[in-house]
Amino acid sequence: MATPRNRHDGRVGEGRGIEVTAEGTSGRSAGGRGARDAPAATRGPDDAGPQVPRGLDPAGGLAALRGLLDRPLASYYLLLSSAGLLLLIGLTMVFSATSVRDYAESGNASTSLVKQAIFAVIGIVAFWACQRLPATTYRTLGRPLLFTAIGLLLVLNLLLVYARLTKQDSAQIGPVEARLLWLFVGGIQVQPSEFAKFALVLWGAHVIARKGAALGWWRELATPLFPVVGLLFVLVGYNDLGTMLCLLALVVGLLWAAGVRKRVFAALSAVGLLGIGVLVAVASLGAGSGETGAENYRLARLTSFIDPPPLDACKDAGCYQIAQARYAIENGGWFGVGLGKSIAKWQWLPAAENDFIFAVVAEELGVVGCVVVVALFAVLAYTGLRIARRVEDPFRRLAAAAATTWLVGQAVINIGGVVGLLPLTGVPLPFISDGGSALVVTLAAIGMLASFARAEPDAARALHARPPARWVRLLWAPLPPLPGRRRRPAAPPAARGSVPRSRERRPDDVAAPRGVRLDRTRRGSADERRR
């Protein structure tokens, strides 16, 4: 066994970048071969630069984060983690916001929590089912889901109009009853506007992906997308201005992902603002109010936002909620008063578990809790747009962008209304607000995004390279299709070789003028006669 002649010549362990000198081991070399061969006596303590601990090096942290994001299934796990944490926060805050009221009404503080947990389980089942579906199934489901949502919205609005015209206390015909935004069929409660969002994502993505490059023409873009979107705006905006804004954000995200020109966006913005103005004008006449003779809460909310009165003078419905929400946010401070110790939920803040649950989060968890919630929605937005950028199928790209703008836009509208940056519209906060239909549809949309995340080219190749166990594929999700492997339909046997060589259409014949093509055909026939 060969041994070095001198243990202090600086050559022991140089293959691993470790230098041994007379003064001991100096650690890993950062200067390459020249730094290893230089004598230790000629290097001062300042020549190596500042020694930053490895755990505190910002460049190392960014490199580690970049390495995690470059993994094939990073989008999938980012989506699961952000949505799962938001769901857990939502269940916790629903219990905190409703415990006092439930205990006072029924003696059981967890009544609303149990109900929301049941809908969460149904939503998780919907997530599991949606992440197993291929893109072709989503394309097929778009039209029937849209027609079903429009039918339910028609029934809801017709019942409300009938009750207003006949001056009845309840809008009910047989077993079907309508209450502002909900339909009750027996013991089943349905909110049609939530299903309209998901249906518009699927149907709109399918229509735009099918048209392709023809979207540059106004005629192709206007039919049939704009009439259906306008109908949804009218049906939803009659009772729910916030959902109409969510649909507008959804359509904008859809057209942005399709690469529509800027002038189309300008025209769409003008039409959207005009529609909002018309609906506000209709609301000022009393249409869309909850009951006959009810106060016009829409106009009061808009007026209080444009010209807010002092908080001490807010006693009407137009500004009372926003005043109590601001009191709750101010009371929370940086770190909150503690989980379950909110004062606003003691019947001071109406709809504390629905539209204003973010105020309860701010009061109990403080600014830190609000930042965590906003950061999770930011991660969700980044993940959805990342999926839309990486998938190859145009339908997947459009649907992912539309679903992301819908969910994140709804969160922005809710949080902006609670903190006073936007007018109050009454939309729930996704994952967190109390509500069964909204939670189930939201988790179904997350399942669709999870299916698209697994279909990213790198993710699909990684899953096929190291496939999970068979029982995992059967119980959780099947393997996605590999990218770039589409089967081309084979030509019929009779058509193979039956076209003469002189009459075969070359690639440049498609773009050639008709006269040039006829001349080429004549020359081909003359060549055959000479042979």
C-alpha positions in Angstrom: 0.0 0.0 0.0 1.5 3.3 -1.1 1.8 6.0 1.4 2.6 9.7 0.9 6.2 10.7 1.6 5.2 13.8 3.5 1.9 14.1 5.3 2.3 17.9 5.4 2.8 18.6 1.7 -0.9 19.4 1.0 -1.5 16.5 -1.3 -3.4 14.0 0.9 -7.1 13.9 0.0 -6.8 16.3 -2.8 -9.1 14.2 -5.0 -12.0 15.1 -2.6 -11.0 18.7 -2.3 -9.7 18.3 1.3 -6.4 20.0 2.2 -4.2 18.7 5.0 -1.4 21.0 6.3 0.8 21.2 9.3 -1.8 23.2 11.1 -4.6 20.7 10.5 -7.5 20.1 8.1 -8.7 23.3 6.6 -12.0 22.0 5.1 -13.4 22.0 1.6 -11.5 24.2 -0.9 -13.5 26.8 -2.7 -10.8 28.0 -5.0 -10.1 25.0 -7.3 -6.7 23.4 -8.0 -4.7 26.6 -7.7 -6.1 27.3 -4.3 -5.2 23.8 -3.1 -1.6 23.9 -4.4 -0.8 27.3 -2.9 1.1 27.2 0.4 -0.9 27.9 3.5 1.6 30.4 4.7 1.0 32.6 1.7 -2.8 32.8 2.2 -4.1 35.3 4.7 -7.4 35.0 6.6 -9.1 37.6 4.3 -8.1 35.9 1.0 -10.9 33.3 1.2 -13.6 35.9 1.6 -16.2 36.1 4.4 -17.3 32.7 5.8 -21.1 32.5 5.7 -22.7 29.6 7.5 -24.3 27.2 5.1 -27.7 27.4 6.6 -27.7 31.3 6.4 -26.4 31.6 2.9 -29.2 33.3 0.8 -27.8 31.9 -2.5 -27.8 28.4 -1.1 -31.4 28.8 0.1 -32.5 30.1 -3.3 -30.7 27.3 -5.0 -32.4 24.7 -2.8 -35.8 26.3 -3.5 -35.1 26.3 -7.2 -34.1 22.7 -7.0 -37.4 21.8 -5.3 -39.4 23.7 -7.9 -37.6 21.9 -10.7 -38.8 18.5 -9.6 -41.2 16.8 -11.9 -44.2 16.7 -9.5 -43.6 20.0 -7.8 -46.8 21.5 -9.2 -48.9 18.6 -7.9 -47.5 18.7 -4.4 -47.7 22.5 -4.2 -51.3 22.3 -5.2 -52.1 19.6 -2.6 -50.3 21.4 0.2 -51.8 24.9 -0.4 -55.3 23.6 -0.9 -55.1 21.2 2.1 -53.8 23.9 4.5 -56.5 26.3 3.4 -59.1 23.6 4.0 -57.8 22.9 7.5 -57.8 26.6 8.3 -61.3 26.9 6.9 -62.7 24.1 9.1 -61.0 25.6 12.2 -62.3 29.1 11.6 -65.8 27.9 10.8 -65.9 26.1 14.2 -64.5 29.2 15.9 -67.0 31.6 14.2 -70.1 29.5 14.7 -69.5 27.9 18.1 -71.2 30.6 20.1 -74.3 30.8 17.9 -74.7 27.0 17.7 -74.4 26.6 21.4 -77.0 29.3 22.0 -79.4 27.8 19.5 -79.0 24.0 20.0 -76.7 23.5 23.0 -74.1 21.9 20.6 -71.2 24.1 19.7 -70.0 21.9 16.8 -73.2 21.7 14.7 -71.9 23.9 11.9 -68.5 22.2 12.0 -70.0 18.8 11.6 -72.1 20.0 8.6 -69.1 21.7 7.0 -66.9 18.6 7.6 -69.5 16.4 5.8 -69.3 18.7 2.8 -65.5 18.6 3.1 -65.6 14.8 2.8 -67.9 15.1 -0.2 -65.6 17.6 -1.7 -62.6 15.4 -1.1 -64.4 12.6 -2.9 -65.1 15.0 -5.8 -61.4 15.9 -5.8 -60.4 12.2 -6.0 -62.8 11.6 -8.8 -61.8 14.7 -10.8 -58.1 14.0 -10.6 -58.7 10.6 -12.2 -60.5 12.0 -15.2 -58.7 12.6 -18.5 -59.0 15.8 -20.5 -61.4 14.2 -23.0 -63.9 13.6 -20.3 -63.7 17.2 -19.1 -64.3 18.3 -22.7 -67.4 16.1 -22.9 -68.8 17.3 -19.5 -68.6 21.0 -20.3 -71.8 21.4 -22.4 -74.2 19.3 -20.2 -72.9 21.0 -17.0 -73.4 24.4 -18.6 -77.0 23.6 -19.7 -77.8 22.2 -16.3 -76.4 25.3 -14.5 -78.4 27.7 -16.8 -81.6 25.7 -16.2 -81.2 25.9 -12.4 -80.5 29.6 -12.6 -83.6 30.1 -14.7 -85.7 28.2 -12.2 -84.3 30.2 -9.4 -84.9 33.6 -11.0 -88.4 32.7 -12.2 -89.4 31.6 -8.7 -88.1 34.8 -7.2 -89.8 37.0 -9.9 -93.1 35.0 -9.4 -92.9 35.6 -5.6 -92.3 39.3 -6.1 -95.2 39.7 -8.6 -97.7 37.7 -6.5 -96.4 39.4 -3.3 -95.8 36.0 -1.5 -93.6 35.6 1.5 -91.9 32.5 0.0 -90.9 31.7 -3.5 -92.0 28.1 -3.7 -93.8 25.9 -6.2 -94.4 22.3 -5.0 -91.2 20.8 -3.5 -89.0 23.5 -5.1 -88.2 26.6 -3.1 -86.0 29.6 -3.9 -84.2 31.7 -1.3 -82.2 34.5 -2.9 -79.2 32.4 -4.1 -80.2 28.9 -3.2 -82.6 26.3 -4.5 -84.2 23.8 -2.1 -85.5 20.6 -3.5 -86.8 18.6 -0.6 -83.9 18.4 1.8 -81.2 19.2 -0.8 -79.8 22.7 -0.9 -78.1 23.8 -4.1 -76.4 27.0 -5.1 -76.6 27.1 -9.0 -74.1 30.0 -9.4 -71.3 27.9 -8.0 -71.9 25.1 -10.6 -72.1 27.8 -13.3 -68.5 28.8 -12.6 -67.1 25.3 -13.0 -69.3 24.6 -16.1 -68.1 27.8 -17.8 -64.5 26.9 -17.2 -64.9 23.5 -19.0 -67.2 24.7 -21.8 -65.3 27.9 -22.5 -61.9 26.1 -22.6 -63.3 23.5 -25.0 -64.8 26.1 -27.3 -61.7 28.3 -27.5 -59.3 25.3 -27.8 -61.4 24.1 -30.7 -61.4 27.4 -32.5 -57.6 27.7 -32.2 -56.1 30.4 -34.4 -59.5 31.6 -35.6 -59.9 33.6 -32.4 -58.4 36.6 -34.2 -61.8 37.1 -35.9 -64.5 38.8 -33.9 -67.2 36.5 -35.4 -65.5 33.4 -34.2 -65.0 34.9 -30.7 -68.5 36.3 -30.4 -70.3 33.1 -31.3 -71.2 31.2 -29.2 -69.0 32.3 -26.3 -70.3 35.9 -25.7 -74.1 35.1 -25.8 -73.8 32.4 -23.2 -71.5 34.5 -21.0 -74.0 37.4 -21.3 -76.8 35.1 -20.3 -74.9 33.9 -17.3 -74.2 37.5 -16.3 -77.8 38.4 -16.5 -79.0 35.3 -14.6 -76.4 35.5 -11.9 -76.1 39.3 -11.7 -79.8 39.7 -10.9 -79.3 38.3 -7.5 -75.5 38.0 -7.0 -73.3 40.8 -8.2 -70.2 39.2 -6.7 -70.6 36.0 -8.6 -71.0 38.0 -11.8 -67.6 39.6 -11.1 -66.1 36.2 -10.5 -67.5 35.1 -13.9 -66.0 38.2 -15.5 -62.6 37.4 -14.0 -62.9 33.8 -15.2 -63.6 34.9 -18.8 -60.7 37.4 -18.7 -58.4 34.6 -17.6 -59.7 32.4 -20.3 -59.1 34.9 -23.1 -55.7 35.9 -21.7 -54.5 32.3 -21.8 -55.8 32.0 -25.3 -53.7 35.0 -26.4 -56.5 37.2 -27.6 -55.5 40.7 -28.8 -55.5 43.7 -26.5 -58.4 45.4 -28.2 -60.6 42.5 -27.4 -59.7 42.9 -23.7 -60.5 46.6 -24.0 -63.9 45.9 -25.5 -64.6 43.2 -23.0 -63.7 45.6 -20.1 -66.0 48.2 -21.6 -68.9 45.7 -21.9 -68.3 44.4 -18.4 -68.3 47.8 -16.9 -71.5 48.7 -18.8 -73.1 45.5 -17.6 -72.2 46.2 -14.0 -73.6 49.7 -14.3 -76.9 48.4 -15.7 -77.2 45.8 -12.9 -76.5 48.5 -10.3 -79.1 50.7 -11.9 -81.6 47.8 -11.8 -80.6 47.2 -8.2 -81.4 50.8 -7.4 -85.0 50.2 -8.4 -85.2 47.3 -5.9 -84.7 44.3 -8.1 -82.8 41.5 -6.7 -83.5 42.4 -3.1 -84.2 39.5 -0.8 -87.8 40.0 0.1 -90.6 42.4 -0.9 -90.1 45.7 0.8 -86.6 44.9 1.8 -84.0 47.6 2.0 -81.9 48.0 -1.2 -78.7 46.7 0.4 -76.7 46.8 -2.9 -77.1 50.5 -3.4 -76.4 51.2 0.3 -73.2 49.1 0.1 -72.0 50.9 -3.0 -72.9 54.4 -1.5 -71.1 53.6 1.7 -68.0 52.5 -0.2 -67.9 55.6 -2.4 -68.7 58.0 0.4 -68.0 56.2 3.7 -69.6 57.7 6.8 -67.8 57.8 10.1 -67.6 54.4 11.8 -69.5 55.6 14.8 -72.4 56.6 12.6 -72.7 53.3 10.9 -75.9 51.8 12.2 -77.6 50.8 8.9 -77.1 47.7 6.9 -75.0 49.4 4.2 -72.0 50.1 6.4 -72.6 48.3 9.7 -70.9 45.1 8.6 -67.8 46.9 7.3 -67.6 48.9 10.5 -67.7 45.8 12.6 -65.2 44.1 10.4 -62.8 47.0 10.8 -63.2 46.9 14.6 -62.4 43.2 14.5 -59.3 43.8 12.4 -58.1 46.6 14.7 -58.7 44.5 17.8 -56.6 41.6 16.4 -53.4 43.6 16.0 -50.3 41.8 14.9 -50.7 38.4 16.6 -54.5 38.3 17.4 -56.4 37.8 20.6 -56.2 34.0 20.4 -58.0 31.2 18.6 -61.6 31.1 19.7 -61.5 34.4 21.6 -63.1 36.7 18.9 -65.6 39.3 20.1 -67.1 40.0 16.7 -68.6 36.5 16.5 -70.8 37.2 19.6 -73.6 38.4 17.2 -71.7 41.7 16.6 -70.7 40.9 13.1 -73.4 39.5 10.8 -72.4 36.6 8.5 -69.2 36.2 10.4 -68.8 32.6 9.2 -69.6 33.4 5.5 -68.6 36.6 3.8 -66.7 38.1 6.8 -64.8 35.1 8.0 -61.6 36.9 7.1 -62.4 39.5 9.7 -62.6 36.7 12.3 -59.2 35.4 11.1 -57.7 38.9 11.5 -59.1 39.3 15.0 -58.1 35.8 16.4 -54.8 35.3 14.5 -53.8 38.9 13.8 -51.8 40.2 10.9 -49.6 37.0 11.0 -52.6 34.8 10.3 -53.9 37.0 7.5 -50.4 37.0 5.9 -50.4 33.1 6.1 -53.8 32.9 4.4 -52.9 35.4 1.6 -49.6 33.6 1.1 -51.4 30.3 0.6 -53.6 31.9 -2.0 -50.5 33.3 -3.7 -49.0 29.8 -3.8 -52.2 28.5 -5.3 -52.1 31.3 -7.9 -48.5 30.5 -8.8 -49.2 26.8 -9.0 -52.2 27.2 -11.2 -50.4 29.5 -13.7 -47.4 27.2 -13.6 -49.6 24.3 -14.6 -51.2 26.4 -17.4 -47.7 27.2 -18.7 -46.3 23.7 -18.6 -49.1 21.5 -20.0 -49.1 20.9 -23.8 -52.8 20.4 -24.4 -54.5 23.7 -25.3 -57.7 22.7 -23.4 -55.7 21.9 -20.2 -53.9 25.2 -20.5 -57.1 27.3 -20.9 -59.0 25.4 -18.2 -56.1 25.7 -15.7 -55.8 29.5 -16.3 -59.6 30.0 -16.1 -60.0 28.0 -12.8 -57.0 29.8 -11.2 -58.3 33.2 -12.0 -61.7 32.2 -10.8 -60.5 30.9 -7.4 -57.9 33.6 -6.8 -60.1 36.4 -8.1 -62.9 35.4 -5.8 -60.5 35.4 -2.8 -59.3 38.9 -3.8 -62.9 40.2 -4.1 -63.8 38.8 -0.7 -60.6 40.0 1.1 -60.7 43.4 -0.6 -64.3 43.9 0.5 -63.6 42.9 4.1 -60.6 45.2 4.5 -62.4 48.1 2.7 -60.4 48.2 -0.6 -63.4 47.0 -2.7 -67.2 47.3 -2.4 -68.9 44.5 -0.6 -70.3 41.9 -3.0 -71.2 38.9 -0.8 -68.9 36.3 -2.3 -67.5 33.6 0.0 -63.8 33.1 0.7 -62.8 29.8 -1.1 -61.9 26.9 1.2 -62.5 29.0 4.4 -66.1 30.4 4.4 -69.0 28.2 5.6 -70.9 26.8 2.6 -71.4 23.3 1.2 -71.9 23.9 -2.5 -69.0 26.3 -2.8 -66.6 24.0 -1.0 -67.6 20.9 -3.1 -67.2 22.8 -6.4 -63.9 24.4 -5.3 -62.4 21.0 -4.3 -63.6 19.6 -7.7 -61.8 22.4 -9.5 -58.7 21.6 -7.4 -59.0 17.9 -8.5 -59.1 19.0 -12.1 -56.0 21.1 -11.6 -54.3 18.1 -9.9 -55.1 15.9 -13.0 -53.5 18.6 -15.2 -50.5 18.8 -13.0 -49.8 15.1 -13.3 -50.1 15.5 -17.1 -47.2 17.9 -17.3 -44.5 16.4 -19.7 -41.9 16.1 -17.0 -44.4 14.7 -14.4 -45.8 12.2 -16.9 -42.3 10.9 -17.8 -41.3 10.7 -14.2 -44.4 8.7 -13.3 -43.9 6.3 -16.2 -40.2 5.9 -15.4 -40.9 5.0 -11.7 -44.6 4.1 -11.6 -46.3 3.7 -8.2 -47.7 0.4 -7.1 -50.7 -1.0 -8.8 -53.0 -0.6 -5.9 -51.9 3.0 -5.6 -52.9 3.6 -9.3 -56.2 1.9 -8.8 -57.1 3.7 -5.5 -55.6 7.1 -6.1 -54.9 8.1 -9.7 -54.0 6.3 -12.9 -50.8 7.1 -14.9 -51.2 10.1 -17.2 -50.5 9.7 -20.9 -47.0 10.3 -22.1 -46.5 13.5 -24.1 -46.0 13.4 -27.8 -47.5 9.9 -28.3 -50.7 10.4 -30.1 -51.9 7.7 -32.5 -52.5 8.9 -36.0 -55.5 7.3 -37.7 -54.3 4.8 -40.4 -55.4 5.4 -44.0 -57.9 2.9 -45.4 -56.3 0.0 -47.4 -58.0 1.0 -50.7 -56.5 4.5 -50.6 -52.9 3.3 -50.1 -50.9 3.5 -53.3 -54.0 4.3 -55.5 -53.0 7.9 -56.3 -50.7 8.2 -59.3 -47.3 9.7 -58.5 -47.9 12.6 -60.9 -51.2 13.5 -59.2 -50.0 13.3 -55.6 -50.4 16.7 -53.9 -47.1 18.0 -52.7 -46.9 20.1 -49.5 -46.4 23.3 -51.4 -49.5 22.6 -53.6 -51.8 23.5 -50.7 -50.7 27.1 -50.6 -50.2 27.4 -54.5 -52.7 29.3 -56.6 -55.2 27.3 -58.6 -53.6 28.1 -61.9 -50.2 26.9 -60.8 -51.7 23.7 -59.5 -53.5 23.0 -62.8 -50.3 23.7 -64.7 -48.4 21.2 -62.5 -51.1 18.6 -63.2 -50.9 19.1 -67.0 -47.1 18.7 -66.9 -47.4 15.6 -64.9 -49.9 14.1 -67.4 -47.5 14.9 -70.3 -44.6 13.3 -68.5 -46.7 10.1 -68.2 -47.5 10.1 -71.9 -43.8 10.4 -72.9 -43.0 7.4 -70.7 
